[in-house]
């Protein structure tokens, strides 16, 4: 019965085309783009906003510190800020410890 079926022989493999070197780096480039737009760029934007807020501080502003203190700015120096957190209670902090400027009148309503 072997005479009805012809033998099948494997063909020689075609020479493989050289892969494009740019295509091997494409996933790495895409990953870097995702990290830039999801992590690096927003962090740089927040740092820029923080620097702008600290440079715009003025005497009499009501602020929130990173430690959770609410107070009114009594004095501003090069690196330090003096806050009044209660009547006749004054605290000296670094400017970088201020996390937010509150609307005027916040301390009176609290």
Steps between C-alpha positions, in 0.01 A plus 500: 500500500796722523503555129176713507637757742791710397774572748511849656838650553580810707613801309812687590424791731510843346778721634364697797475873451710703740274656767480877501707627797254785558215253550688329782527834687139603433357345822770675704420835336126452560564407865712813551226713342239354735723562804567858388137595450361307799771554764777746418305785338225527768762491777694783333177699467417455872852606601474812284165589658646447851795731423263765364277477808797532739642798314159675512460472879426827676456619855144436619438194277330207669682175425496127565831330576602148404480410870135605516536836676274786396636848553535856382837622370649761733848532352680374189876455475720349228449137605261519797145613571358595838140385552253599765302181567302636798491831688853564631624162367766542229674221308800534268502265198687454176323635193496155340283372786206705373273282292206729419381858525150517645227751413484810721284452811555124529657521844219712645234249394686198640 
